[in-house]
Each structure stands twice: as structure tokens, then as C-alpha cells.
Amino acid sequence: MSKYSKTLVFFLSLWPIYVISYQIIFNQLGPEPVDRIINHFGEWTLIFILLTLSMTPLKKITKSVEWIKFRRMLGLFTFFYASIHMLSYVGLDYRFDFEPLINDVLKKKFIFIGFSAWLLLIPLAVTSSEKMVRLLKQNWKKIHRLIYIIGIFGVLHYIWLSKTIFFKPLIFLIILVILLLFRIKITRSASKI
Amino acid sequence: MIKFKNSEITPENIYKKRRSFIKSIGLSASTLAMSAIPFVNKSLASERDKLTSYKDITTYNNYYEFGTSKSDPYRNSQIFKTTPWDITIEGEVEKPIKLSMEEISEMFISEERIYRLRCVEGWSMVIPWMGFSLSKLLSKVNPTNKAKFVEFESVYDPAQMKGQRYPVLNWPYNEGLRIDEAMHPLTTVVTGLYGKKLPNQNGAPLRIFIPWKYGFKSAKAIVKIKFVENMPTSSWMWASPREYGFYSNVNPNVDHPRWSQATERIIGEGVWAPRVKTLMFNGYGDEVASLYSGMDLNKNF
């Protein structure tokens, strides 16, 4: 049964791909298709960061370790969608014209922080295998705590690029804060024991 | 140039046919009449000046009174009531006046005015507005010698406008122009588009349009025009003074903190279309640059 649940989560995690494929094929991308593609994958990257961060709290709440086995896959999907998000910005929007791109990264804080978040995802993706977990031992955990910073960077990226925090950026922020507060609570109660 | 795809609206097709007909016979009487408005006819040639489809113009809007997503205004504005509607012109004037929409449409004849709309977010549309110069409307009052600016106030009606129930902006929406900008012949009072009544999501029943400024300067659903002595603080300036200046002229050399203004994407062009270079004053420099001679446009952004 556990084998099937993982496969199921895998195919569910491809949902953003199904949606965008449908929209491309049936010409449903709207008046600003490039923007639509970039935003679509950006938003799904954030959703996957939040999903990844939800597994540990779910484990505690439901007292079931089942959740943890999805964590790596969800994390890798985060990296996957973040990469498409960035590539569509670099390739579709700027057509690999690096001069204005570098200008953007340096001058616009939302791009700077978004790009930083993507860079920080790379070591996590690279060290995600079982072998790396064994190899890095205690350090693995330390490296993978980067996901908290990535989450904060990602949500800031969204807030800073939006003209107003209402409402989607605010919703992401609230969920992220709840998920991060949960960590503080865990470590506090853990240190008491 | 004629795109039939997606157009569920027949008048648009007829409209475009008519346009190409006018083009084909050259300077017909009607184009002569229209050439009184600068920049209308000379723009027809190039690809970037192709009219944006009626569908895109009326379903892709920034109109936060009806919600912050681009599709919200179309969805949430259909039952918005625009009758009766009065507009007051007041402030530093000898005698304030109040005009109903009916009176305005009797007094002023709307003509077709094709202008490019450049959004601060980095996209543009070419819209065949129906309207007349704001100067004609403003000439109905006599400003006092204190009057230096013109303020526009949009309607405040949270019962009908969902977005106004939240503090997204400092409601009611507020915008302003210097008097010489307001009196410029390109500054237009808009009452329609594509030869039809102005749709609610585009600012019905009456809005202004200033072609050389970023779109947000062109306030929608206006109920009050006020002559004032001091520079007004617009809703967007109030929200973020660092990002939104009073002038907000389209300027590829002055970047917004979040969007590069050097280029823009043309709405309706598809996934593979490249960005195009943004033009100074949105391409209306010949007509309006003199308004700002001697001003540092980097400071007065």
C-alpha cells in the first residue's frame, strides 16, 4: 500500500504540468502567456515549499511517520518547479539576453532574493539521495535546514513583486509563518525534555 | 492584421474591416477629421500599433475596486450600476458645477482616439477609445488663480465594489495632473471603446486617459474633478511614494523598483513574441515633451 501512495503523490505532484499543458494546447494562457507561465510555476514552487514544510507538522499531529516518506519527493518537486519558473523567466521572457537579466538580478530586490532562493535549493537537491544522507550524517540535517530560509526568501520574493500584499502573498505568508512557528514550538518542547 | 480568432464579438470584426477600408482609401474625409488628434493615423503602419482585441481589452484589467487579479474586474463589475451618474467639478473654481452623464454626452461629441496604454507592470495594449479632450470639459468652469493641479476622484461604493471592502488602496481612488497636463489635447475623457459604450471593467461610465503616462494615472469611474492649489497625493503615491511618483510618465530610462521599464510585452502577441523597447512618453514625446522641459525626469518620476 505504501508503495502505491508514493506513486499517487508523484502523479498528483505533476498537476501543475497537466494544467499548463492543457492551457498551452487549448490556447487558454490568456493575453499575457509568458507572464502566465512564469507566475504559474512560481506559485506552484511556493505551494510545494509549503507542502514540503507541512510533512513534519503532519507527522506530529497525526502521530504517523507515513508523511515523512513524501518529504524528499515534494522537496525535489519544489526544485523542479523553481527551475522551470526561473528558466521560463530567463528563456521565454528575456530570451537568454543576459545583460538586462544581470541588471535585474542586481537591481531588483525581488529577483535577487528569488534567484538566491533557487541557488540555495541546489545543494538540497544534490544531497537529497539516501546515500548522501548517510554520507553527510549530522551535517545533512544542518544543510537541509536551509529550506526554512528558502521558504522565507520565496515568500518575500512574492510579496516584493506584487503591487499589494492582498491577498495571495498574504495567504502564503500566513501559512509559512504558521509552519515555521511550529518548528519553534517543537524545538522548545524538545529542549524541555 | 485582421485576427478573427477568439472574437465572439462581431462588431470588432466589422470594426477592423472598416479600419482597413479607411486605410486602403487613404486620407478619406473621416481620417481627415480624425487627424485633428495627433498620432492617431501615423501609427497604423507598424506591428506594435496593431489594435488589441476587444476581448483582451475587456477581460485583462487592473481595477482594484473590483479585485486585484486581472480577471476580477470583468467578473465582478457586470452588475455595477452606472446610472444615474453625476460628476462634480469643484475646488478652486469660481462656480462649481454638477453634470449628469446625459448632460455630458449631449454637450460633448465623443470621437475615436487610438492610443497605446502602457501599464507600469511592463505590458501594453493599443485601444480604440471613444472620447474627447478633457480641456473641453474643464472649460465649463473658471478656475481661480490659486488652481495649479487637477484632482480626480473615483467612485466609492463598497456595496457594489468588492475590492473597496479591503484596505488594498486608500479608497476612493485618487489621481491628479498638473493643470497644463490636464489641459493638453491628448488628455482624454473616455466614454467608450471599439465604438461602443465603455464597459464597466474599463471604467464606465466615464474615465480619463492620459496616453503618455502609466495606466494607473488614468482614473476610472470618476465622480469628482477638483481644482487644487497643492500637488495631490494619489492613491498609489500614498501606498508607496518610493515607487509611484506624481508624474509617472512612461520613461524607459527610469526603472520602477520592481519592473524594468526599458521594454514591454504586447498583449495578445503569444508566447514566442519578444518584448519590445518602451518608447519615451509612450511614443507621444513630440506632443508632450515640452510640458517637462527643464525638469529632471529622474527626480520627478
Boltz contact constraints between the chains, C-beta under 6 A:
constraints:
  - contact:
      token1: [A, 31]
      token2: [B, 56]
      max_distance: 6.0
  - contact:
      token1: [A, 31]
      token2: [B, 60]
      max_distance: 6.0
  - contact:
      token1: [A, 31]
      token2: [B, 267]
      max_distance: 6.0
  - contact:
      token1: [A, 31]
      token2: [B, 268]
      max_distance: 6.0
  - contact:
      token1: [A, 32]
      token2: [B, 123]
      max_distance: 6.0
  - contact:
      token1: [A, 33]
      token2: [B, 271]
      max_distance: 6.0
  - contact:
      token1: [A, 34]
      token2: [B, 271]
      max_distance: 6.0
  - contact:
      token1: [A, 110]
      token2: [B, 258]
      max_distance: 6.0
  - contact:
      token1: [A, 161]
      token2: [B, 258]
      max_distance: 6.0
  - contact:
      token1: [A, 164]
      token2: [B, 168]
      max_distance: 6.0
  - contact:
      token1: [A, 166]
      token2: [B, 68]
      max_distance: 6.0
  - contact:
      token1: [A, 166]
      token2: [B, 166]
      max_distance: 6.0
  - contact:
      token1: [A, 166]
      token2: [B, 168]
      max_distance: 6.0
